[in-house]
Amino acid sequence: MRHTYECQLRWADMDLLGHVNNVTYLDYLQEARIEMLLKHTSGQRLLALAEGAQVIHHSVQYAAPLTFRLAPVKIDTWVVSADEDSFVLGHEIYDDHTGERVTYLRARSTLAPYAFDEDRRRRVTASELETLASFLGEDPIGEPAGFSEPRPVENGDYELRVRFSDLDAFGVVDEVQHFEFFQEARISYIGRMQGSSAVDFRKTPMVIAQMDVAYERPMRFQLTPYRVRSWVSKVGGSSFVIESELFDDEGTTYSRARVVLVTFDARTQKAAPAPEELRQLLLAQLP
């Protein structure tokens, strides 16, 4: 069984290309997940999962640009698998108001129950497993790609300060903010990479095809800045991969990201080959 949630778009959700911002999709998925965990269960059986689940991993595939419209989009959420340690949810964002189904995003999210007052993970209860089993369905995108070994590169480090507005009700940095942090660091890295060359990234629009984020431990407010290290790990004909690691001065890693970016033709709204000078600049970032 799938749970369907209707999501109303807002003008503030749009990026410079007029598409829903890639980070905003995570807000949509969070809303849909919480509604699924609450709406179709009796009593309080999944209330603890809705209020206290820690995201371990997000894999997000962006299938097509989503532009503003007055009609809401739909989000299907279901359970891919569940055991005593964690559960995996599948998501699909789409619309079908014209009679034809158009998919904009597919995602796979792994979560674990978390006792935030004790700062530890807990087991999924038998009652929770029984209810989650009623939502079982297929895996939307399969197992996530692996991460490469972190490595320092010129202009790859970014200083990050956590704000109080980044925290959730438990005093932990919200899962969506990690996507924001990695986006900030990636833009900084690309900008500084461009600054050392004659290549103008503004002449070659880019969109995210897929983003994977692995959360290793809860991240909290501190006065000392965190750091994000980014590097290019793969370059293709019309796509390239930037990976990042978020850590503190003690060397503790909080999350990792792997982002596949595709050079994009704004006129045709499709992927386009990257200019050769851009490819050469990216290739120079490889070890």
KAFEN-V851177 format. One record per run of one state. SS is the DSSP state (alpha for helix, beta for strand, coil for the rest). FROM is the first residue (numbers start at 1). LEN is the number of residues. If there is no record, write none. Layout:
BEGIN
SS:FROM:LEN / SS:FROM:LEN
END
This chain:
BEGIN
coil:1:2 / beta:3:5 / coil:8:3 / alpha:11:3 / beta:14:1 / coil:15:4 / beta:19:2 / coil:21:3 / alpha:24:16 / coil:40:7 / alpha:47:5 / coil:52:1 / beta:53:10 / coil:63:4 / beta:67:1 / coil:68:5 / beta:73:10 / coil:83:4 / beta:87:9 / coil:96:6 / beta:102:14 / coil:116:4 / beta:120:2 / coil:122:4 / alpha:126:8 / coil:134:2 / beta:136:1 / coil:137:20 / beta:157:4 / coil:161:3 / alpha:164:3 / beta:167:1 / coil:168:4 / beta:172:2 / coil:174:1 / alpha:175:21 / coil:196:5 / alpha:201:3 / coil:204:2 / beta:206:10 / coil:216:4 / beta:220:1 / coil:221:5 / beta:226:10 / coil:236:3 / beta:239:9 / coil:248:5 / beta:253:13 / coil:266:4 / beta:270:2 / coil:272:4 / alpha:276:8 / coil:284:4
END
